[in-house]
Amino acid sequence: MAQVEIYTKAFCPYCARAMNLLASKDVAVEETDIGMNTAKRGEMIERAGGRTTVPQIFIDGTHVGGSDDLAALERAGKLDALLGR
Ligand SMILES: N[C@@H](CCC(=O)N[C@@H](CS)C(=O)NCC(=O)O)C(=O)O
């Protein structure tokens, strides 16, 4: 099973959409809320190549992008393979 990490913050509809998609895949997700955590926000931006919006999603350490990017992978039929399913 792939290691899935997602940086989120509260009241973020894009985060909820990404979490719902990942939940539908029945994979374990490590969620980091950056809302009150400057250090983790900085870590996210660095790992995401400068992107500052949430969510930012990583699968097995590889940056896959935000919610729209995750949805695009699903539409393209590529997400399950990345998740090892
Ligand atoms: N296209 C992006 C949009 C993400 C987005 O706009 N997220 C909002 C929160 S829901 C955000 O980070 N806004 C800037 C901010 O809060 O600093 C995606 O699909 O992830």
The ligand as an SDF file (V2000), in Angstrom:
LIG
                    3D

 20 19  0  0  0  0  0  0  0  0999 V2000
   -6.4670   24.2160   -7.7130 N   0  0  0  0  0  0  0  0  0  0  0  0
   -6.1410   24.0470   -6.3240 C   0  0  0  0  0  0  0  0  0  0  0  0
   -6.9320   25.0530   -5.4930 C   0  0  0  0  0  0  0  0  0  0  0  0
   -6.6070   24.9720   -4.0210 C   0  0  0  0  0  0  0  0  0  0  0  0
   -7.0690   26.1880   -3.2730 C   0  0  0  0  0  0  0  0  0  0  0  0
   -7.4030   27.2450   -3.8630 O   0  0  0  0  0  0  0  0  0  0  0  0
   -7.0620   26.0530   -1.9580 N   0  0  0  0  0  0  0  0  0  0  0  0
   -7.3840   27.1780   -1.1340 C   0  0  0  0  0  0  0  0  0  0  0  0
   -8.0200   26.7100    0.1770 C   0  0  0  0  0  0  0  0  0  0  0  0
   -9.5080   25.7480   -0.1090 S   0  0  0  0  0  0  0  0  0  0  0  0
   -6.1160   27.9260   -0.7570 C   0  0  0  0  0  0  0  0  0  0  0  0
   -5.1220   27.3110   -0.4450 O   0  0  0  0  0  0  0  0  0  0  0  0
   -6.1670   29.2690   -0.8240 N   0  0  0  0  0  0  0  0  0  0  0  0
   -5.0240   30.0760   -0.4770 C   0  0  0  0  0  0  0  0  0  0  0  0
   -4.7910   30.1480    0.9760 C   0  0  0  0  0  0  0  0  0  0  0  0
   -5.6700   29.7680    1.7560 O   0  0  0  0  0  0  0  0  0  0  0  0
   -3.7030   30.5780    1.3630 O   0  0  0  0  0  0  0  0  0  0  0  0
   -6.3970   22.5800   -5.9270 C   0  0  0  0  0  0  0  0  0  0  0  0
   -7.1300   21.9120   -6.6620 O   0  0  0  0  0  0  0  0  0  0  0  0
   -5.8510   22.1210   -4.9200 O   0  0  0  0  0  0  0  0  0  0  0  0
  1  2  1  0
  2  3  1  0
  2 18  1  0
  3  4  1  0
  4  5  1  0
  5  6  2  0
  5  7  1  0
  7  8  1  0
  8  9  1  0
  8 11  1  0
  9 10  1  0
 11 12  2  0
 11 13  1  0
 13 14  1  0
 14 15  1  0
 15 16  2  0
 15 17  1  0
 18 19  2  0
 18 20  1  0
M  END
$$$$
